[in-house]
Amino acid sequence: MDTSGKNIDLKNLSFYYFASHQPVPGSTEELEQFEQIQKTFSNQFELFFPDNLASKTIIVIPSLTLDQEVLSKITGSMYYEERLLCLLMLLRMPCTHITYVSSMPIDPIIIDYYVHLLPGITGFHARERLTLLSCYDASSISLTEKILQRKRLMKRIKQSIPAGHVAHIACFNTTPFERTLSVMLGVPIYGCDPSLTYLGSKSGSRRLFLKAGIPMPPGAENLYSYEDIVHAVAALKDMYPTLKKAVIKMNDGFSGEGNAIIKYPHLQNKRELYDWIHQNLYKEIIPVADDLSTSAFLEKFTQMGGIVEAFIDGEVKASPSAQCRINPLGEVDLISTHDQVLGGESQQVFLGAHFPADKNYKIEIGELSKTIAHALKKEGVLGRFSIDFISVKENEIWKNYAIEINLRKGGTTHPFLMMQLLTNGYYNEATGIFETPAKHHRYYYASDNLQNDAYKGLTPRDLIEIAMFHGLHFDGVTQKGVMFHMIGALSQYGKIGVVCIGDSPEEAFSYYVKTLKVLDAETASR
């Protein structure tokens, strides 16, 4: 009973209940609460997700909750939070609200850029249903950790959910920090239970591939010491004498920055080779990240563990990937296939992707991915994830090797979501092609790493003016054109992301080439 004579705000009361009765992170009580909250999501998904007019709120937490030392090797990593601004396209559903939380405030010009792309909805109506919140914190810890440090911010997140709305959290990846936030807010996550994170590690991926009968490169997993690496590198060469290189990968590396390469010497004698590996491996390891020393790499490797596997070589080689999703009803969907664009000295760093994957192997990649997805379903996995492959052409036949599972959103998530939400189209699994409602095919070329020091100093306003003047925009009538993302990183880092959509792979790439030419010409005086 309210003895003060005032009405009780149930929303605030709910928040303070969770705040004051919050179980210890990682405790049995928290795990039980999280499990109960997640159980409500299947009902929400079944009743509200299919209805575009349902009253729902999506809390977007674009936190890259990864090892911060590895993440720091990626230029402008904080602005990767802007990649999930593609989810603002969900505001095209007129009763959907979005709460978007970021480390630092996002320039209103960037928000306007996305809202302007919405089909069939006025900008005013969309902005009325959008809540932007910020931690005002540019430090190196993850966004989710920053939110957990701010009780008042969590209260505002809770208050942003209108009465009568169902709500869920959409995040980049799910760790114990996201689980704690879910319990604090009393809101389910459309993502994998953190207790299953191992399945998305390099070691866990290899174990699941083996269990599912999926081809993968020769190697060894669950390694935790320098001696483990030495023995695995030597054993690989012993089993495969013609092998030229091996890859050493941290379990939770990101975008290839947790990898290192070791080149084998030209020694035929096994004893000499084994002695050479033991004596010289340390100084011969080449970390992929430019500013990561061998000692720092090995220290981080021993902390998180990792694998050693054969470097798959070939004159004709590709790096396809596939996106899959397991929904709360247990249904498995193949969302898309891509060919990844990799860079760096050993072609280990993710730069971008083009959709779909090559016609010679995209169907097989899709079939292998669905087999893996069904194996993950048996383990209890929920949400969107991707699977990376190496494909090599030998005697006119493509051989496909699975190399890792990413139980999170990734570099191919936002480009596909942008195309899907802007066109209202779908991926035809039988043909491996994306089709619009009018049965037109669409393709794209995307990159997170369009970077040039000459671009530094360009503000979001400058970019928008350049794009409009040169016609670098998405045309809702033709459903083709260019969309930018990570716009906030441009001025400081000279780095931006781009998605170029066309009615053929050639047209999509031509938009990318045009974008490069325009930006280079506009900054030539620099």
ROTITOR-10001 format. One line per 4 residues: number of its first residue (from 1); their letters; for each residue x, y, z of C-alpha. Coordinates in steps of 0.25 Angstrom, whole numbers. Example, Ala and Ser with C-alpha at 12.3 -4.5 7.8 and 13.67 -1.06 7.14 Angstrom:
% residues 2
1	AS	49 -18 31  55 -4 29
//
This chain:
% residues 526
1	MDTS	0 0 0  5 14 -3  4 21 11  9 34 5
5	GKNI	-4 36 -3  4 37 -16  3 27 -28  14 16 -29
9	DLKN	22 16 -42  23 1 -44  34 3 -55  43 10 -45
13	LSFY	39 0 -34  43 -11 -43  56 -5 -46  60 -3 -32
17	YFAS	56 -17 -29  66 -22 -39  76 -12 -34  75 -15 -19
21	HQPV	73 -30 -20  83 -32 -31  90 -45 -29  105 -46 -29
25	PGST	110 -47 -44  112 -61 -48  105 -67 -36  95 -78 -36
29	EELE	84 -68 -33  88 -59 -45  89 -71 -54  75 -76 -50
33	QFEQ	69 -62 -52  75 -61 -66  69 -75 -69  55 -70 -65
37	IQKT	56 -57 -73  61 -64 -85  49 -74 -84  40 -63 -86
41	FSNQ	46 -59 -100  40 -71 -108  26 -66 -105  30 -52 -108
45	FELF	36 -57 -121  24 -65 -125  14 -55 -122  20 -41 -125
49	FPDN	32 -43 -135  23 -47 -147  14 -35 -145  19 -22 -151
53	LASK	9 -14 -143  12 -20 -130  17 -11 -118  31 -15 -115
57	TIIV	44 -9 -111  58 -13 -115  69 -9 -106  82 -8 -115
61	IPSL	95 -10 -107  106 -10 -118  117 -14 -108  129 -21 -114
65	TLDQ	131 -29 -101  144 -35 -105  158 -35 -100  161 -20 -100
69	EVLS	176 -22 -102  174 -30 -115  162 -20 -119  171 -8 -117
73	KITG	180 -13 -129  168 -9 -138  168 5 -142  156 13 -137
77	SMYY	150 1 -130  140 9 -121  133 14 -134  130 0 -137
81	EERL	118 2 -128  112 10 -139  111 -3 -148  98 -7 -141
85	LCLL	91 6 -145  86 -2 -157  76 -7 -146  70 7 -147
89	MLLR	63 2 -160  54 -6 -151  47 7 -148  40 5 -161
93	MPCT	30 -3 -152  21 8 -147  19 3 -133  34 -1 -130
97	HITY	43 7 -121  58 6 -121  67 10 -109  81 11 -114
101	VSSM	92 12 -104  107 16 -108  120 19 -101  120 34 -106
105	PIDP	108 42 -112  106 40 -127  105 52 -136  91 56 -139
109	IIID	95 57 -154  98 42 -154  85 38 -147  78 47 -158
113	YYVH	85 40 -169  80 27 -164  66 31 -162  65 38 -175
117	LLPG	67 24 -181  54 18 -175  44 14 -185  30 18 -183
121	ITGF	32 25 -170  34 40 -167  47 44 -160  39 51 -149
125	HARE	30 39 -146  43 30 -146  51 40 -136  39 40 -127
129	RLTL	41 25 -125  56 26 -123  63 28 -110  78 31 -111
133	LSCY	86 29 -98  101 30 -95  111 27 -85  120 39 -88
137	DASS	132 30 -86  142 28 -97  151 19 -88  156 5 -93
141	ISLT	146 -4 -85  134 -10 -92  121 -2 -93  114 -12 -85
145	EKIL	123 -11 -74  121 4 -74  106 3 -74  107 -6 -62
149	QRKR	115 4 -54  104 14 -56  91 11 -49  84 24 -53
153	LMKR	87 20 -68  81 7 -65  69 13 -59  67 22 -72
157	IKQS	68 10 -81  57 3 -73  49 16 -73  50 16 -89
161	IPAG	42 4 -90  27 9 -92  16 3 -84  10 -9 -90
165	HVAH	23 -12 -99  30 -25 -99  45 -23 -100  58 -30 -103
169	IACF	73 -27 -104  80 -28 -117  95 -28 -115  108 -30 -123
173	NTTP	112 -42 -114  107 -48 -101  117 -50 -89  115 -51 -74
177	FERT	114 -35 -74  102 -36 -84  96 -46 -75  97 -38 -63
181	LSVM	91 -26 -70  79 -35 -75  77 -38 -60  78 -24 -56
185	LGVP	68 -19 -66  59 -32 -65  59 -32 -81  63 -45 -89
189	IYGC	75 -45 -99  73 -49 -114  87 -56 -113  94 -68 -108
193	DPSL	95 -72 -93  109 -68 -89  111 -82 -83  112 -87 -97
197	TYLG	123 -77 -101  134 -88 -103  126 -93 -115  130 -80 -122
201	SKSG	145 -80 -118  155 -86 -128  157 -98 -119  142 -100 -118
205	SRRL	139 -98 -132  149 -109 -136  143 -119 -126  129 -116 -131
209	FLKA	134 -118 -146  140 -131 -142  127 -136 -135  118 -131 -147
213	GIPM	127 -138 -158  131 -125 -164  144 -124 -172  155 -114 -165
217	PPGA	170 -112 -166  179 -121 -159  183 -116 -145  182 -116 -130
221	ENLY	173 -109 -120  172 -106 -105  186 -101 -105  191 -92 -93
225	SYED	206 -91 -93  218 -88 -101  222 -102 -100  208 -107 -105
229	IVHA	210 -98 -118  224 -104 -120  219 -118 -120  207 -115 -128
233	VAAL	215 -108 -139  225 -119 -139  214 -130 -140  207 -123 -151
237	KDMY	220 -123 -160  223 -137 -156  209 -142 -161  209 -133 -173
241	PTLK	224 -131 -178  220 -122 -190  214 -112 -181  220 -98 -182
245	KAVI	213 -90 -171  204 -92 -159  195 -82 -152  195 -79 -137
249	KMND	181 -74 -133  176 -69 -119  163 -75 -115  156 -61 -115
253	GFSG	164 -53 -125  156 -43 -134  156 -39 -148  169 -47 -150
257	EGNA	177 -39 -140  179 -50 -130  186 -59 -140  201 -61 -143
261	IIKY	208 -68 -155  220 -78 -154  228 -82 -166  235 -95 -167
265	PHLQ	250 -96 -171  254 -104 -183  260 -116 -174  257 -130 -178
269	NKRE	263 -137 -166  252 -139 -155  262 -137 -144  268 -125 -149
273	LYDW	254 -119 -152  249 -122 -138  262 -116 -132  260 -104 -140
277	IHQN	245 -102 -136  249 -103 -121  261 -93 -123  255 -83 -132
281	LYKE	240 -83 -131  240 -71 -122  247 -62 -131  240 -67 -144
285	IIPV	226 -65 -139  220 -53 -147  207 -47 -140  197 -42 -150
289	ADDL	195 -29 -142  206 -19 -146  208 -14 -133  207 -27 -125
293	STSA	220 -32 -120  223 -47 -120  224 -47 -105  211 -39 -103
297	FLEK	204 -49 -113  209 -61 -105  205 -55 -92  191 -53 -97
301	FTQM	191 -67 -103  194 -74 -90  183 -66 -83  172 -69 -93
305	GGIV	177 -82 -99  177 -85 -114  180 -94 -126  190 -97 -136
309	EAFI	186 -101 -150  191 -103 -164  192 -91 -173  183 -96 -185
313	DGEV	191 -92 -197  187 -92 -212  188 -84 -225  173 -81 -225
317	KASP	168 -79 -211  156 -72 -205  151 -69 -191  135 -70 -191
321	SAQC	126 -69 -179  112 -72 -176  102 -65 -166  92 -74 -159
325	RINP	81 -72 -148  74 -81 -138  62 -74 -133  55 -76 -119
329	LGEV	46 -86 -125  58 -95 -129  56 -92 -144  70 -91 -152
333	DLIS	71 -81 -163  83 -80 -173  83 -64 -175  94 -62 -185
337	THDQ	107 -66 -191  119 -56 -194  133 -56 -199  142 -49 -189
341	VLGG	152 -39 -193  165 -41 -185  177 -33 -184  190 -32 -177
345	ESQQ	203 -39 -180  197 -53 -178  183 -50 -183  178 -52 -168
349	VFLG	171 -38 -165  156 -36 -169  155 -24 -178  141 -26 -184
353	AHFP	132 -35 -192  124 -37 -204  110 -44 -205  107 -54 -209
357	ADKN	119 -64 -209  124 -70 -222  114 -78 -230  124 -90 -230
361	YKIE	123 -93 -215  112 -84 -209  102 -95 -208  112 -105 -202
365	IGEL	116 -95 -192  101 -92 -188  99 -107 -187  111 -109 -178
369	SKTI	107 -97 -170  93 -102 -167  99 -115 -162  108 -108 -153
373	AHAL	96 -99 -148  88 -112 -145  99 -117 -137  99 -103 -129
377	KKEG	84 -104 -127  86 -117 -120  96 -110 -111  86 -99 -107
381	VLGR	91 -88 -116  81 -76 -119  83 -64 -128  91 -60 -140
385	FSID	105 -65 -143  115 -67 -154  124 -78 -159  137 -76 -167
389	FISV	143 -85 -177  155 -86 -186  152 -91 -200  163 -96 -209
393	KENE	162 -100 -224  169 -113 -227  168 -120 -241  155 -112 -244
397	IWKN	149 -116 -231  146 -107 -219  150 -112 -205  143 -105 -194
401	YAIE	149 -105 -179  142 -99 -167  152 -91 -159  143 -84 -148
405	INLR	130 -81 -142  127 -67 -137  115 -67 -127  112 -53 -129
409	KGGT	109 -42 -140  121 -39 -149  126 -32 -161  116 -38 -170
413	THPF	104 -35 -161  101 -20 -163  103 -20 -178  93 -31 -180
417	LMMQ	83 -25 -170  84 -12 -177  81 -18 -190  70 -27 -185
421	LLTN	63 -15 -177  64 -5 -188  58 -14 -199  49 -23 -191
425	GYYN	56 -35 -199  60 -48 -195  71 -59 -197  67 -70 -206
429	EATG	74 -82 -200  72 -91 -212  79 -81 -221  88 -74 -212
433	IFET	83 -61 -217  76 -49 -211  62 -45 -216  54 -33 -215
437	PAKH	39 -34 -214  39 -30 -229  48 -42 -231  60 -33 -235
441	HRYY	73 -39 -230  83 -30 -222  97 -32 -219  107 -23 -210
445	YASD	121 -20 -207  124 -16 -193  136 -11 -185  139 -7 -171
449	NLQN	153 -2 -174  152 9 -185  163 17 -179  173 28 -183
453	DAYK	180 38 -175  175 49 -185  161 47 -180  165 51 -166
457	GLTP	158 64 -162  145 61 -170  133 62 -161  120 55 -162
461	RDLI	114 68 -168  126 68 -179  123 54 -183  108 56 -184
465	EIAM	110 68 -193  121 61 -202  111 48 -203  99 57 -207
469	FHGL	107 65 -217  113 53 -224  101 44 -223  107 34 -213
473	HFDG	94 30 -207  84 19 -206  72 21 -216  59 15 -210
477	VTQK	53 15 -224  64 7 -231  68 0 -218  82 2 -221
481	GVMF	94 11 -217  103 14 -205  101 14 -190  112 19 -180
485	HMIG	114 14 -166  125 16 -155  124 31 -160  128 36 -146
489	ALSQ	142 29 -148  145 38 -160  150 51 -155  160 45 -145
493	YGKI	164 32 -152  161 35 -167  153 22 -166  139 19 -171
497	GVVC	131 7 -174  122 6 -187  112 -3 -193  110 -3 -208
501	IGDS	97 -9 -214  95 -12 -229  87 -22 -238  100 -29 -241
505	PEEA	113 -32 -234  120 -23 -244  111 -11 -242  112 -12 -227
509	FSYY	127 -12 -228  126 0 -237  119 8 -227  131 5 -217
513	VKTL	141 9 -228  133 22 -230  133 25 -215  148 23 -214
517	KVLD	150 32 -226  141 43 -220  147 43 -206  161 43 -212
521	AETA	158 55 -221  151 63 -210  163 61 -201  174 62 -211
525	SR	179 75 -206  183 68 -193
//
